[in-house]
Amino acid sequence: ARKVMSRAFRNRFLEVHIDQIPEAELKMMVEQRCLLAPSRAERIVQVMQQLHRRRQRSNVFAGGQAFVTARDLFKLAERFKAGADDSYTLLASETVMLLSEGLRRPEEKTVVVEVVEQIMKVKVDVATLYATGWDVDVGIMLNGAAPEVTSDKAFEGLVLTRGTKRMLRLVARCMRFEEPCLLVGETGTGKTSVCQALASSLGRALHILNCHQNTETADLIGGYRPVRGKEGAVRTARAAILEYLLLLPAA
C-alpha cells in the first residue's frame, strides 16, 4: 500500500481509491466487533483522531510512527473488554501501553499520554503503571491466575529492575492476547533474557536465530536452492531403494 508502483503497471488495473474510515463508522465498527459500550468506543476513536491532529500541527512525531490504525483500535478494545472492570482508568492505561510503547522518542510518548489524559479525563502515572501489576499480568498469562511470579525458577536469573518489569508486563500482555511482539533495543538490555524466562516458565522451546546484515528471508522460512552433484545423489538414492526392495519378502 505504501510502495509507489509504476504507471505502466498501474494502467493494467482499474484503480479504486479507498478513503480513510469516517469517525462515525469507525466508532460503529469498534462497538459491534468488540461489543463495547458506545461511550468507551467513542473515547477510543477520539484518541485516534486527536493524535492524527497533533501530528498534522506539530513536528513532534517522527515519520509514519504517529499513525494509529484501525487495527490498533481493535487490539485496544479487545484488551479493554477482557479487563476486570470497564473504568476509564483501565481504558487509559491500556491505551498508553498499546499506543505509546511503539514510539522511541520520549516527547512522542509524552504527547500520547497527554492526549489520553485529556480524552479519558483521568491521570496516568506511567512509572506506577509498570512498577505494579506486572506480576499479575505474567501470572495470568502463565496459569490463568496470579501466583507469586518471583518464586518461579525461570525468573531467578532476572534482576527485577524498572525496565525489566516494564518489559515483562508488555510482553506478557501481548502473549496473553496472542499479539505478535517485536522487541527493539540495544544489545544487553534484557530482551533475550525476558523471552528465555517466559519460555522456560511456559515449558516452551525457544528458537534463537542470530541475524546480521546478510540475513535473508530464506534463512528464516527456508527456500529453494540449486543442488550440487545431482547425479551422485540420484545414484545413491537408487541404490538405497534397490537395497530396500531386496530385503522385502517375496510375494
Secondary structure as UniProt FT lines:
FT   HELIX           7..10
FT   TURN            11..12
FT   HELIX           23..34
FT   HELIX           38..57
FT   HELIX           63..66
FT   HELIX           70..81
FT   HELIX           88..99
FT   TURN            100..102
FT   HELIX           106..120
FT   HELIX           126..131
FT   HELIX           134..143
FT   HELIX           149..151
FT   HELIX           153..155
FT   TURN            156..157
FT   HELIX           162..176
FT   TURN            177..178
FT   TURN            187..188
FT   HELIX           191..202
FT   TURN            213..214
FT   HELIX           217..221
FT   HELIX           230..247
//
